[in-house]
Amino acid sequence: MYEKGMDLPKDPEMALYWYRQSAAQGYTDAQLALAILFANGQGVKVDLAQAHTWFHKAAEAGNSNAQFNLGTYMAHGIGTAKDLPSAAFWLSRAALQGKAGAAANRDYVVNLLSPQERDELERRLKTATNPQHQDKQATIR
């Protein structure tokens, strides 16, 4: 509301405050919004490392838009070191949720991977999408 000035005066500082509050409580849309604010310098200085951090938190929690952005950032080395295997992983996760453009971007990145990196990607995806593995992870936490 504060970010776009909907029903309230536009106030980037208040938008940042409320996004931080919501993001701290685990709301992935707020985490994604924070990432975008830091990436674009809306109400804050551009901070690509912070953008990467917030994209990663939201991506881990299953937000397909964050997964897509995180994969794109990793593919290009924006806010983090270039990491094509991880980029392919996050783009794959976004594609599995039907995120537009994710499958095409994933396919492009996968074509740049070595056979060993492709095998590792397949293992990571199986582990990440295996409900039994997720249950074990929840038990460990």
N, C-alpha and C positions, 0 to 999 in steps of 0.2 A: 504494500500500500504506500509506504513512504518512498520506496524506490521509484515508483511510476507516478506518484501523486494522485492516487485513486482515493477519492473521498477525503483526502488529507493533503495538506501542502507537501510538495515534493521535498524530501529531506534525506539526502544520501547518508548523513551521519546516523540518523535514527534508523534508517533501513539497515545499515551495517550493524548497529547495536542489536536490533531484533533478530536479524539473521544469525548473529553470533549466539544469542540466547537459544534460539531454536536448534541451531546446529549442535550446540553442546548437549542438547537433549536427544540427539540422534536423528533429527528430521533430515532425511536425505535431500529433499528439495531445498532446504535452507543451506545445507552443505554445498550443494551444487550452485546455488545463488551466490554464496560467498566466493566460491572458486571463480565464478564469472566476474564478480566485482573486482577481485584481485587481478585477474587476467587482463581486464579492460581498463583498470584504474578508475573505476566509478566510485567516487566517495573516498578513495584511498589511493596511495601511490601504487603504480603497477608493481606487483610482486609475484613473479611467475613461480617461485618456489612455494609461496603460500597457496597459489592457485592449484599447483600440483598436489599439495597436501590435502586440500579440501576435495579436489576431484577424487583422490585416492580413497578418502574416508567414505564418500558417497558411493563410489564404485564398489568398494568392499561390501557395503550394505545392500547392493543390488540395483542401484539406480542406473538404468541403461544409458541415459544421457551422459552421466558422469563417466561410465565405462567407455563410451564412445570418445569423449573428450580426452580422457586419460590415455587411451590407446593412441589417439592422434598426437598428443603431446609427447608421448614416449617415442613414437615413430620418428618425430622430428627433433627430439632432444630439447623440447621447450620446458623450461623450469626444472629439468632433470637431465641426467645423461641419456643419450640416445640408447634405446634398449628395444631392438626389434622383436625379440622373443616375447617380452612382456607386452609390447604394443599389440602383437598378434593375439595374445591371451585376452586382453581387455576388449579388443575389437570383436573377438569371437564371442565373449560373454554378452556384449551388446547385441550382436547379430542373433544369438540364441533367443533374445527377448524381442526380436523383430525391429530393432532400431534401424531406421532408414539409413542407407549408406554404409552401415557397419560391415556387412558381408563383402561388399566390393572393396572397401579399404582393407579389410582383413586379408582377402585374397591377394591383393597387391603386396602387402607386407609378408605374407607367408611365402610368396614366390622369391623373396629376398633371403629367406632362411636357409641354412644348411640342412641336409637330411637329419643330422643329429638334433638340431634345434627344432625341427618339425616333429620328431619323435617325442622330445621333451614337452613340446606344446600339447601334443595329444595326451600325454600322461597328466599334465597339469589340468587340462580341461576335464578329463575323466574324474580326477580327484575332486575338482571343484563342483562338478555336477552330480556326484554320487551321494544320494541321500544318507547312506550308511556312514560315509566319511563325515558329512556335515553333523550327524548325530554324535559321532565320536568327538568332533571338535567342540560341540556344545557341552559335552560332558567334561572335557578337559578344562574349559574356562571356568 
